[in-house]
Amino acid sequence: LALIKLSVANGKRAEIIQLAEVFGAKVMDVGTNTMVLELCGSESKLEDLTNLLEENIIEIAKSGLVSMERGKKISTTKKV
């Protein structure tokens, strides 16, 4: 998971939204001069998108690998 904060000019907003859609990113926030995208996927997918948006990036926040077992099984982790 990554959040990408971008600086955007009004003329570039539609172009960035289209690019986000191609990568499966969601627009999480739109401000007067900024936009925040959320991207879930591989490190290479994130790298490809950030390379294309490089000149507009203000900030990136990423999480590491996160997973959960599917189905009804419940974790048996003890609470202290």
Backbone hydrogen bonds, N-H to C=O, Kabsch-Sander energy under -0.5 kcal/mol:
donor,donor_aa,acceptor,acceptor_aa,energy
2,A,39,L,-2.0
3,L,61,A,-2.9
4,I,37,L,-2.6
5,K,3,L,-0.5
5,K,59,E,-2.9
6,L,4,I,-0.5
6,L,35,M,-3.4
7,S,56,N,-3.2
8,V,6,L,-0.6
8,V,33,N,-2.5
12,K,9,A,-1.6
13,R,9,A,-0.9
13,R,10,N,-0.6
16,I,12,K,-2.3
17,I,13,R,-2.2
18,Q,14,A,-2.3
19,L,15,E,-2.1
20,A,16,I,-2.5
21,E,17,I,-2.1
22,V,18,Q,-1.8
23,F,19,L,-1.5
24,G,20,A,-0.5
24,G,21,E,-1.0
25,A,20,A,-2.9
26,K,38,E,-2.7
28,M,26,K,-0.7
28,M,36,V,-3.1
29,D,36,V,-1.3
31,G,34,T,-3.0
35,M,6,L,-1.7
36,V,29,D,-2.5
37,L,4,I,-2.6
38,E,26,K,-2.7
39,L,2,A,-2.6
46,L,42,S,-2.0
47,E,43,E,-2.6
48,D,44,S,-2.4
49,L,45,K,-2.1
50,T,46,L,-2.7
51,N,47,E,-2.1
52,L,48,D,-1.5
53,L,49,L,-1.8
54,E,50,T,-0.6
56,N,53,L,-2.6
57,I,53,L,-0.9
57,I,54,E,-0.7
58,I,5,K,-3.3
59,E,5,K,-1.4
61,A,3,L,-2.5
63,S,1,L,-2.6
